[in-house]
């Protein structure tokens, strides 16, 4: 009560921090996505619009998949709707509607995506294996030392998986996320994956 009177803004900020701890970011993003889909549904006037919207969503996720920028929410959607990501399943619809509206469509090289979808999926599956190894190695290293604090640096994609494993094992943790002011250079990451840069 004394703090409320003397420092009302600080008191409000502390309440804000306490309230924010109860928010599940993953569930919040899932809910935002759900609301977005519900709003779009009210605006659709036919099934062609629904189909085009779904294809557009798949293309956006495929772009993230190919650029190694997939979020955990996108990855979950990809796994749950795997068959929708085969470009061959869109082409009849896109070609037909492109001709209907006098638009040009360029379906070249789409088969390459379909042929490599399993490889891309496998890459992200290995991400889950990496998370387990990171947590296991971290715990092993800490148990062999006298340290009771550690810093684990990992990409944002791994945050939910690593956080969940630490929580299940009874470890306290804090997630620190940097504020990015510009897009990173993905070519460096691709070079590391190809073994060209160390």
N, C-alpha and C positions, 0 to 999 in steps of 0.2 A: 504494500500500500504506500509506504514511504517512497519507493522507487517510482511508482505511478505518478505521484505528485511532483517529485523533484525532477525526474527525467521521463516525461511522458512519451517522447519519441523513442527512447531506448527501450522503454517498457513495451511499446507497440512492436518494436523490432524483435524483441525476445519472444513475444507471443507469435509473431509471424514465423520465426524459426521453429518453434515448437509445433505449430500447425503444419509447416512444410514437411516435417519428419513423417507425418501420417500419410503423405501423398505417395502413391506408387507411380513413379514416372512411366513405367511400362504400361500399367493399366490406364493411366491418363492418356497416353498416346494412342492406345487401342480404342479408347472411348472417343477421342477426337476423330480417328479414322472412321469409326462406326457412324458418328453423327454426320460426317462428310458424305458417306455413302447414302445415308437416309435422306439428306437434303437433295443429293443428285437424283435419287429415286423419285422424289416428288416433281422434279423438273422434266424427267423423261416422258416423251409422248408416244414412243414405240420401242419395240424390242431391238431394232437396229441401233438406236442410240445407246441402249443398255450394253449391247455387244461391243460397240465401238469404245465405250467408256472402259469396259473390262480389258479390251485389247490395249488401250492407252496405258492403263495401270500396269499391265504386264510388260509393256515396252519400257516404261520408266524403271521397273524393278530389274529388267534384263540389263538396262544400261548401267545401273548400279552394280549388278552382278559382274558384268564384264570389266568395269573399272575398279573392281575390288573395293567398292564403297557401300556395300550392302549393310543396312541396319538389321538388328535382330528382329524387329517387327516385320521387315520386308522378307527376311529369310524364313520366318514362320509362315508368312503368306505363300511364299514360293513352295515350301514343303507341302502345305495343305492343298495347294491348287496346281500341283506339278504338271498335269496334262495340259493345262491352259497356256503353258509357256512354250509349247511346240509351235513354232511359227507356221508350220505347214497347216495347222488347224485354223489359222486366220486367213490364209491366202485367198481361198474361194470367196469369202465374204468381202475382203478388201478389194480384190480385182473386180468383182461384180459391182460393188458400190462406186468404185472409182470410174468405171465405164458409165454408170448411171448418171453420175454428176460431172462427167467430162473432165476427170482429174487424171493426171499421169501417176502410175504406180511402178516402182522399180523393185521387183522382188529378188534381185540378184544376190547371191551368196547367203541367203537365209538358211539354206540347208546346212551350211557350215555351223551355224548356231545350234541347230537341232542335233547335229552329229556330236557336238562337244558339250551338250548340256549336262550329261552325266559327269564329265570331267570337272566342270565348274561346280556342280553340286558336291562332288567328292572333295574339292578344295575347301569348301566351307565346312564339310563334315570333319576334316582334319583340324579345323579351327577349334572344334569342341574337344578333340583329343589334346590339342595344345593347351587348352585351358586346364584340363585335368593334370597335365604334366607340370604346368606352372605352379598350380596350387600345391601339388604333392612335393615338388622340389623346394618351394618356399617353406613349407612346414618342416620338411626334413632338415633344411639348412638351419632353421631357427631352433629346432630341438637339439642340434649338435653344438650350438653356440650358447652363449650366456645372454644373448640379446632377446628382448621381449617386444621389440618394435622392428618393423621392416617396411621398406617401400618396394612395391611391385609396379613396374611400368608396363602397361599393355594398351593396345588399341581399344577404342570405344566399343567396337563390335563385341569384345570379350567381357565388357563390364558386367552385364547381367549374369552371365554364366559363372564368372569368378566370384561375384558377390554372393550368389546363391550357394556355391560350394563352401565359402568361408562361413556363411551364416549357419548352414547345416552342421558344420563342424564346431560351432560355438565360438568362433573368433570374432572379435570386434574389429571393425574396419571403417575407414573413411574413404570416399571416392572423391578425388580432386580432378576436375575437368578443366583444362585450359580454355580460355576464350580465344577462338580463332578469328582473326580479322581478315584473313585472306585464304584462298584455296591453296592447299599444299601441292607440291610437285610430285604427281603420281609416278612419273617416269623413274624416280629414284627407287621407289618400292618395286616396280616391275623389274628393274635392273638387278636388285637383290634376289628376287625370286628366280631370275634366270642364271644367277651365279656370276653375274658380270661385275658386281660391285660389292665390296665388303666394308 
